[in-house]
Amino acid sequence: AQTVTQSQPEMSVQEAETVTLSCTYDTSESNYYLFWYKQPPSRQMILVIRQEAYKQQNATENRFSVNFQKAAKSFSLKISDSQLGDTAMYFCAYPPPGNTPLVFGKGTRLSVIA
Amino acid sequence: KAGVTQTPRYLIKTRGQQVTLSCSPISGHRSVSWYQQTPGQGLQFLFEYFSETQRNKGNFPGRFSGRQFSNSRSEMNVSTLELGDSALYLCASSPRTDYTGELFFGEGSRLTVL
């Protein structure tokens, strides 16, 4: 079975600091997509960032960036200048081969502390 | 453009009852996916519909069923409810025919089974 592992169930960070959330996955494919989704408390899940595996350059969206290590099958999310609004559950996800739906990790609960 | 709308937002049922949840995707999106979210298991894929056809189905018992209408609205039904069915049920829509793009999530329907 295709798996996505987020090894940190909970994390906390001081406002304005930087935090990195880890994600590893299992695939035998050479080209695929990886996603980080954010689910704020009692609000809908939204896409944070998307990475295409064939692109060597790490994706960046404002304060959010990824460290994509293809050989290690690692896809970590770095949040710079953390803000209170970043408090949320963060899910790593990818679609296994064969045009199948996204598989999600179990999530990391991030708390940003003032 | 209106987002993904799920109804009802909250509901309480008793064991043995059945429930129907509704999802209206973003206009123009033909793919609708359903996920069950629980604290212990994270997000687990239920099924996905595209143009009224079920394209993929997760590993859930036959008590869980769904359908999609010609206007892309989707419903899921759970019969003979069990305590373990208590969860947040998320609907997500996509304009794509594959799983390489962003999923747009609704706020979810929180089901409590007593």
Chai-1 contact restraints between the chains, C-beta under 6 A:
chainA,res_idxA,chainB,res_idxB,connection_type,confidence,min_distance_angstrom,max_distance_angstrom,comment,restraint_id
A,Y33,B,T100,contact,1.0,0.0,6.0,A-B,restraint_1
A,Q44,B,F105,contact,1.0,0.0,6.0,A-B,restraint_2
A,Q44,B,E107,contact,1.0,0.0,6.0,A-B,restraint_3
A,M45,B,F105,contact,1.0,0.0,6.0,A-B,restraint_4
A,L47,B,E102,contact,1.0,0.0,6.0,A-B,restraint_5
A,P95,B,Y99,contact,1.0,0.0,6.0,A-B,restraint_6
A,N99,B,D98,contact,1.0,0.0,6.0,A-B,restraint_7
A,P101,B,S33,contact,1.0,0.0,6.0,A-B,restraint_8
A,P101,B,F45,contact,1.0,0.0,6.0,A-B,restraint_9
A,P101,B,E48,contact,1.0,0.0,6.0,A-B,restraint_10
A,P101,B,N56,contact,1.0,0.0,6.0,A-B,restraint_11
A,P101,B,Y99,contact,1.0,0.0,6.0,A-B,restraint_12
A,L102,B,Y99,contact,1.0,0.0,6.0,A-B,restraint_13
A,F104,B,G42,contact,1.0,0.0,6.0,A-B,restraint_14
A,F104,B,L43,contact,1.0,0.0,6.0,A-B,restraint_15
A,K106,B,G42,contact,1.0,0.0,6.0,A-B,restraint_16
A,G107,B,G42,contact,1.0,0.0,6.0,A-B,restraint_17
